[in-house]
């Protein structure tokens, strides 16, 4: 009996060890065990089912005809190689076994895009002294051996691994047991345990949604795997300390591998509705508070980079605090940082000049050329900071009148932005309060999205129309960064079009820009790219800080994941409006998407909505946790006329028209089926 008990104990310990090993190294498995929404849409998830994976296909640089990877390969002679294709963006530690006939070296080079397959890895170290080079497994005699990448040179993002032989002409090497231990999403034992989902009858939109979600997984990394600073001139190192906890959200899988609060303005909402990882967000925000400067300013980026001097990214840390509280209702986190938040607000609002506009002296920003002064974009972000700050003050039960104060300041700022920065002759906002002819993508998109202009106004309509004049066949060019297409700023633009019910316009831009990359033969086929040029090359920011090295561009960058949140919050229309979704809205849009559904999870439970259109009407179902309250606004068929609405078979008593184009009513949490047909 004792022997049996001992055996069972050993078996239990082995099972626990095996389960723990599914998370990254010694990291505690604190993530979800299973998906919150099982269904056919799981086929769209790019994340692998195991943390330890093998390549899917293999080819050579001379013969790119791909064949399935069967577990082994042979190299013969100096310069021979195989290219291992993992089929998607991956990242982590590579290990392999080999048997050689003589001395030599196996080189290993990594790249996200197939454009840079070869004996030199794509660039990531930030020194701009050439591409990253390769790692080498050296063997001095014939025989068997093995190799595992040192932890410090863990490769954060790649799809392709080129293994090449450096040896005498007659040397042969047999290679086997090549595996990758995935490092991202370190606290999850099940990398496919998504806490949100989206599904529609448009397969391209589905792919784009899940590419954004998977990108955010690759950007959630162990806290000791930041890019090393100071930058290396040769090779790369990813052993920098990023912040507290076990997991943290960074800007990109390959690089920069640092916390960038501006990027989080897009990444966090998209992460919430898809993977549901808010632990990484909390740790990223906390490190910004930990490194707040004495004057109240936040760094532009977290450690080890700790770049400074950005008013816009300072405000994005504050907006990020609002977003985290909205999604998580973590009053403890906000309370412990509240004094620092107030200091940050005093710091930034102290830069408002007698003109009533912010004078931005922290001039670093997302990559736009013109920065500083009375920049319209910075003023619009300040408006949003004040508005979100007012909500935070209310949620934190502030008794010092902060909410009313900040709302009043926001209203005054809004008037001043409209007075000094709007170009009436052109019908859109100027780049600043001067006579400039530049009408930027960022400020104009954010002005609609953040409510500097009324969504139902002719001004908003004019801005939306003017923005389309920057479009190319493959996306929207940012006038403030000429020749460049920024999916980051375009993420704000698509939301701006959705905000004013220009649904088809928003969908058009998603398909042009994100669809272009999703279908690009040289891309990762699984993630969203940092940016690219209007000429169709990957040379984003070549002349604006990236040393004319197109291989440096990140192909898994969370700031480009805007369609993931937008498709959930606008096409399906489901949005939380107070902490953890105690209040919510359902405001679906159709465009040319006939059927769509989505769901996500908060501390209060599951939120799910579906809508489908048919001849003569449409059907909407919504399920939200008990005790919550929602506001539903649905499209009408004839402007100014309330359609026939039945909720669980009964007409609502308090249905009302909203802006003549929607019918609105309130619902409590529960399960509701709404059928809408033409008016009474």
Secondary structure by P-SEA (a helix, b strand, c coil): caaaaaaaaaaaaaaaaaaaaccccccccccccccccccccccccccccccbbbbccccccccccccccccccccccccbbbbbbccccccccccccccccbbbbbbbbbbccccccccccccccccccccccccccccccccccccccccccccccccbbbbbbbccccbbbbbcccccccccccccccccccccccccccaaaaaaaaaaaaaaaaacccccccccccccccccccccccccccccccccccccccccccccccaaaaaaaccccaaaaaaaaaaaaaacccccccccccccccccccaaaaaaaaaaaaaaaacccaaaaaaaaaaaaaaaaaaaaccccccccccccccccccccccccccaaaaaaaaaaaaaaaaaaaaaccccaaaaaaaaaaaaaaaaaaacccccccccccccccccccccaaaaaaaaaacccccccaaaaaaaaaaaccccccccccccccccccaaaaaaaaaaaaaacaaaaaaaaaaaaaaaaaacccccccccccccccccccccccccccccccccccccccccaaaaaaaaacccccccccccccbbbbbbbbccccccccccccccbbbbbbbbbccccbbbbbbbcccccbbbbbbbccccccccccccccccccccccccccccccccccbbbbbbcccc
